[in-house]
């Protein structure tokens, strides 16, 4: 056994303090309604202006809109609510809906903070929840956009334990919303490989898909129709004061979607941005 002098022990302790991350300081939650979680070091950065669209401009997802709004209002009022997984077609407004719902809840006079968490920072989720747990005067909507996992990604285990397990469990003042292109958050070939190579295929598959089961609310998003696509663009034009007749809008928008090989809310917005630029209208 090695003997250390007092000076050596002091140097070791100082080195360990430099290596170990300092506990995150609780921010002033009254300074903003939205925050972004960063690591190295842990911190919550306030967001002065959230990038979002008005809830009324999200067309073709009315059922998901109403369901998520009711769930979020229940939580903001201190009532029971479910974690939500918004899954499905790309560009159909999953992340836009979460941010628009947050704005709508605030507009109705219900206090609610939104905190964005990157998928890469899931291992730090326990530390973030420990910080939010202490802010008992606030209710937090924890939001992770584009959540998915590859075959060798172990981050999903961190999320599983937090959503519906562990001794402490999810803090009462935190609700978790995630968006994903995949219903079970795992690629289909990963699940099939588990089924074909495991000693007990059913148990292996259950392990992989059980994460999505932690979300009590599943909301599916599907490709929009052409009428919905055109209605989205007309809504943007009316909201931002871009003047164009219906025949021209229809012809140009359909040509735009043909060049993109896709039709979605994202494509509708991209066409509108191009249209507004050509019309000389500034978007604020």
DODOLO-992420 format. One line per field, with one value per residue (C-alpha): residue number from 1; chain; z, y, x. Coordinates in Angstrom, 3 decimals, always signed. Layout:
% residues N
num <- NUM	...
chaine <- A	...
up <- Z	...
north <- Y	...
east <- X	...
END
This chain:
% residues 284
num <- 1	2	3	4	5	6	7	8	9	10	11	12	13	14	15	16	17	18	19	20	21	22	23	24	25	26	27	28	29	30	31	32	33	34	35	36	37	38	39	40	41	42	43	44	45	46	47	48	49	50	51	52	53	54	55	56	57	58	59	60	61	62	63	64	65	66	67	68	69	70	71	72	73	74	75	76	77	78	79	80	81	82	83	84	85	86	87	88	89	90	91	92	93	94	95	96	97	98	99	100	101	102	103	104	105	106	107	108	109	110	111	112	113	114	115	116	117	118	119	120	121	122	123	124	125	126	127	128	129	130	131	132	133	134	135	136	137	138	139	140	141	142	143	144	145	146	147	148	149	150	151	152	153	154	155	156	157	158	159	160	161	162	163	164	165	166	167	168	169	170	171	172	173	174	175	176	177	178	179	180	181	182	183	184	185	186	187	188	189	190	191	192	193	194	195	196	197	198	199	200	201	202	203	204	205	206	207	208	209	210	211	212	213	214	215	216	217	218	219	220	221	222	223	224	225	226	227	228	229	230	231	232	233	234	235	236	237	238	239	240	241	242	243	244	245	246	247	248	249	250	251	252	253	254	255	256	257	258	259	260	261	262	263	264	265	266	267	268	269	270	271	272	273	274	275	276	277	278	279	280	281	282	283	284
chaine <- A	A	A	A	A	A	A	A	A	A	A	A	A	A	A	A	A	A	A	A	A	A	A	A	A	A	A	A	A	A	A	A	A	A	A	A	A	A	A	A	A	A	A	A	A	A	A	A	A	A	A	A	A	A	A	A	A	A	A	A	A	A	A	A	A	A	A	A	A	A	A	A	A	A	A	A	A	A	A	A	A	A	A	A	A	A	A	A	A	A	A	A	A	A	A	A	A	A	A	A	A	A	A	A	A	A	A	A	A	A	A	A	A	A	A	A	A	A	A	A	A	A	A	A	A	A	A	A	A	A	A	A	A	A	A	A	A	A	A	A	A	A	A	A	A	A	A	A	A	A	A	A	A	A	A	A	A	A	A	A	A	A	A	A	A	A	A	A	A	A	A	A	A	A	A	A	A	A	A	A	A	A	A	A	A	A	A	A	A	A	A	A	A	A	A	A	A	A	A	A	A	A	A	A	A	A	A	A	A	A	A	A	A	A	A	A	A	A	A	A	A	A	A	A	A	A	A	A	A	A	A	A	A	A	A	A	A	A	A	A	A	A	A	A	A	A	A	A	A	A	A	A	A	A	A	A	A	A	A	A	A	A	A	A	A	A	A	A	A	A	A	A	A	A	A	A	A	A	A	A	A	A	A	A
up <- +0.000	-1.009	+1.493	+0.364	+1.925	+2.703	-0.235	-2.637	-1.425	-1.934	-5.521	-6.195	-4.796	-6.898	-10.022	-9.359	-8.919	-12.310	-13.970	-12.366	-13.765	-11.329	-10.362	-12.729	-11.321	-11.280	-13.768	-13.231	-14.612	-14.624	-17.290	-20.183	-21.143	-23.104	-22.380	-24.123	-22.135	-22.762	-21.275	-20.663	-18.434	-17.582	-18.045	-19.100	-21.612	-21.855	-25.323	-25.818	-29.012	-29.933	-33.637	-34.219	-36.292	-35.140	-34.222	-36.707	-39.607	-38.953	-41.351	-41.820	-38.283	-36.439	-34.506	-33.222	-32.473	-30.323	-28.452	-27.665	-26.672	-24.185	-22.721	-22.351	-20.744	-18.215	-17.266	-17.073	-14.695	-12.416	-13.533	-14.692	-18.259	-20.445	-22.032	-25.792	-28.847	-32.140	-34.947	-38.682	-42.010	-42.361	-42.579	-41.373	-38.423	-35.478	-33.873	-35.038	-33.257	-29.929	-30.046	-31.221	-28.454	-25.891	-27.221	-27.199	-23.587	-22.573	-24.473	-22.432	-19.249	-18.102	-16.856	-18.658	-19.526	-22.455	-22.295	-25.418	-25.014	-27.807	-28.381	-27.923	-24.402	-23.161	-20.818	-18.907	-18.552	-14.920	-14.045	-15.901	-14.139	-10.774	-11.564	-12.732	-9.778	-7.400	-9.267	-7.749	-8.616	-12.373	-14.713	-17.544	-20.958	-21.828	-25.614	-27.665	-31.437	-33.994	-31.424	-32.822	-32.070	-34.136	-33.534	-31.312	-29.486	-25.762	-25.014	-25.092	-21.803	-20.070	-21.374	-20.449	-16.823	-16.543	-18.297	-16.315	-13.938	-11.278	-7.621	-8.024	-11.333	-13.492	-11.491	-11.033	-12.605	-15.814	-18.918	-21.829	-25.517	-28.345	-32.136	-34.387	-37.912	-36.364	-34.288	-32.157	-32.277	-33.675	-37.354	-38.620	-39.649	-36.096	-34.668	-37.310	-36.576	-32.901	-33.725	-35.950	-33.849	-30.239	-28.185	-27.200	-30.112	-28.447	-25.382	-27.525	-29.550	-26.410	-25.056	-28.159	-28.548	-24.853	-24.945	-27.071	-24.637	-22.001	-23.907	-22.900	-25.865	-29.469	-32.222	-35.841	-38.664	-42.268	-45.693	-46.593	-49.534	-52.358	-51.089	-47.616	-49.146	-51.062	-48.004	-45.982	-48.513	-48.715	-44.931	-44.936	-47.677	-45.761	-42.478	-43.977	-46.512	-49.682	-52.546	-55.241	-57.048	-56.509	-60.064	-59.963	-56.478	-57.475	-60.652	-59.047	-55.845	-57.735	-59.952	-56.820	-55.184	-58.415	-58.463	-54.815	-55.344	-52.090	-50.591	-46.925	-44.597	-44.844	-48.651	-48.418	-46.180	-48.458	-51.459	-49.494	-48.494	-52.172	-53.112	-50.420	-51.589	-55.194	-54.045	-51.975	-48.677	-45.567	-43.099	-39.427
north <- +0.000	+3.412	+6.224	+9.791	+13.062	+15.728	+17.799	+14.858	+14.160	+17.840	+17.701	+14.505	+16.053	+19.182	+17.080	+15.084	+18.286	+19.507	+16.222	+15.855	+18.178	+20.760	+20.503	+22.516	+25.819	+26.296	+29.049	+31.823	+30.049	+33.331	+34.718	+32.698	+30.211	+27.981	+26.519	+24.335	+21.768	+21.725	+19.489	+19.960	+21.739	+21.087	+24.186	+25.346	+28.194	+30.435	+30.943	+34.427	+33.628	+30.123	+29.209	+28.089	+28.582	+29.382	+26.382	+27.419	+27.037	+23.333	+21.692	+18.013	+16.959	+18.131	+14.909	+14.794	+18.532	+18.252	+15.179	+16.634	+19.996	+18.386	+16.231	+19.246	+21.385	+18.657	+18.594	+22.393	+22.404	+19.899	+16.981	+13.524	+13.407	+10.971	+11.130	+11.463	+10.000	+11.752	+9.422	+9.093	+10.800	+13.299	+16.970	+16.635	+18.991	+16.753	+19.099	+22.183	+20.857	+20.449	+24.023	+25.415	+23.555	+25.067	+28.562	+27.868	+26.668	+29.834	+31.958	+30.334	+31.533	+28.203	+28.273	+25.821	+25.757	+23.812	+22.339	+20.943	+17.956	+16.565	+12.801	+12.766	+14.139	+11.378	+9.971	+13.270	+12.987	+11.897	+15.014	+17.244	+15.707	+16.139	+19.847	+20.214	+18.213	+20.947	+23.660	+22.645	+25.988	+25.221	+22.551	+21.442	+19.957	+18.052	+17.822	+15.570	+15.996	+13.276	+10.537	+7.226	+4.619	+2.535	-1.126	-0.359	+2.617	+2.088	+5.531	+4.100	+2.296	+5.648	+6.874	+3.696	+3.920	+7.544	+7.285	+4.471	+2.978	+3.641	+4.329	+8.045	+7.782	+10.769	+13.992	+14.973	+18.371	+16.984	+15.560	+14.045	+14.562	+13.047	+12.982	+10.211	+8.875	+5.373	+4.075	+1.845	+4.209	+1.372	+0.561	-2.381	-4.356	-4.020	-5.595	-8.340	-9.128	-9.467	-11.815	-14.063	-14.222	-14.291	-17.458	-16.291	-14.114	-12.791	-11.560	-9.853	-8.019	-7.023	-5.451	-3.298	-2.139	-1.689	+1.860	+3.107	+1.403	+3.895	+6.591	+6.501	+8.618	+7.630	+10.081	+9.012	+11.472	+10.454	+12.004	+14.827	+14.974	+17.466	+19.532	+19.698	+20.650	+23.537	+24.601	+24.801	+27.172	+29.296	+29.558	+30.787	+33.319	+34.715	+34.873	+36.721	+38.893	+37.242	+37.882	+35.213	+33.932	+30.350	+29.176	+30.436	+29.073	+25.653	+25.443	+26.661	+24.612	+21.374	+21.985	+22.610	+19.362	+17.466	+18.739	+17.677	+14.266	+14.692	+16.428	+17.435	+20.362	+21.005	+21.106	+23.477	+25.840	+25.697	+26.606	+29.458	+30.817	+30.855	+32.493	+35.174	+35.971	+36.374	+38.590	+40.740	+39.930	+39.731	+36.949	+37.837
east <- +0.000	+1.365	+1.720	+0.961	+1.978	-0.582	+0.688	+0.292	-3.237	-4.118	-2.822	-4.812	-7.987	-7.501	-6.970	-10.140	-12.129	-10.896	-11.873	-15.305	-17.983	-19.204	-22.880	-25.053	-26.163	-29.918	-30.780	-33.272	-36.341	-38.254	-35.884	-37.362	-40.054	-37.647	-34.219	-31.633	-29.652	-25.884	-23.199	-19.456	-20.212	-23.851	-25.977	-29.435	-29.297	-32.368	-33.880	-35.271	-37.188	-38.341	-38.329	-41.926	-45.061	-48.576	-50.702	-53.400	-50.946	-50.368	-52.811	-53.630	-52.687	-55.801	-56.369	-52.780	-52.979	-56.099	-54.861	-51.445	-52.899	-55.285	-52.507	-50.207	-52.892	-53.588	-49.926	-49.656	-52.637	-50.931	-53.108	-51.938	-50.559	-48.638	-45.213	-45.771	-44.041	-44.771	-43.715	-44.159	-43.531	-40.716	-41.571	-45.157	-44.848	-43.952	-41.441	-43.380	-46.447	-44.644	-43.337	-46.684	-48.531	-46.178	-46.947	-50.693	-50.606	-48.747	-51.273	-54.045	-52.398	-50.962	-47.335	-45.065	-41.355	-39.925	-36.423	-34.776	-32.444	-30.255	-30.229	-26.455	-26.906	-29.229	-26.524	-26.772	-30.550	-30.385	-28.397	-30.848	-33.840	-32.127	-31.822	-35.424	-36.733	-35.574	-37.519	-40.839	-42.452	-42.185	-43.495	-41.230	-41.878	-38.695	-38.377	-36.063	-36.336	-35.555	-35.028	-33.768	-31.103	-28.719	-27.893	-24.866	-26.382	-26.898	-28.346	-31.870	-31.214	-30.684	-34.009	-35.897	-34.859	-35.896	-39.277	-40.789	-38.269	-35.675	-36.240	-36.944	-38.806	-39.664	-40.103	-43.735	-43.031	-41.459	-43.149	-41.212	-42.097	-40.056	-40.319	-39.066	-39.476	-39.670	-42.534	-40.312	-37.284	-35.135	-34.450	-36.491	-33.380	-32.033	-35.198	-35.163	-31.503	-32.307	-35.182	-33.034	-29.868	-31.059	-31.418	-34.893	-36.068	-39.211	-37.325	-34.680	-37.291	-39.197	-36.006	-35.632	-39.236	-39.988	-38.631	-41.526	-43.917	-42.763	-44.653	-48.300	-49.315	-48.423	-49.336	-48.818	-48.065	-48.700	-47.991	-50.354	-52.706	-52.258	-55.196	-53.628	-50.280	-51.867	-53.877	-50.660	-49.123	-52.283	-52.258	-48.651	-49.480	-52.451	-50.523	-47.545	-49.339	-48.051	-50.471	-50.916	-53.990	-55.140	-54.381	-50.785	-50.219	-51.501	-49.406	-46.189	-46.609	-47.278	-44.262	-42.157	-43.243	-42.507	-38.921	-38.513	-40.096	-42.003	-45.012	-45.035	-45.395	-41.666	-41.813	-44.801	-42.821	-39.769	-41.915	-43.484	-40.064	-39.061	-42.370	-42.063	-38.555	-39.703	-42.580	-40.228	-41.926	-39.744	-40.520	-40.194
END
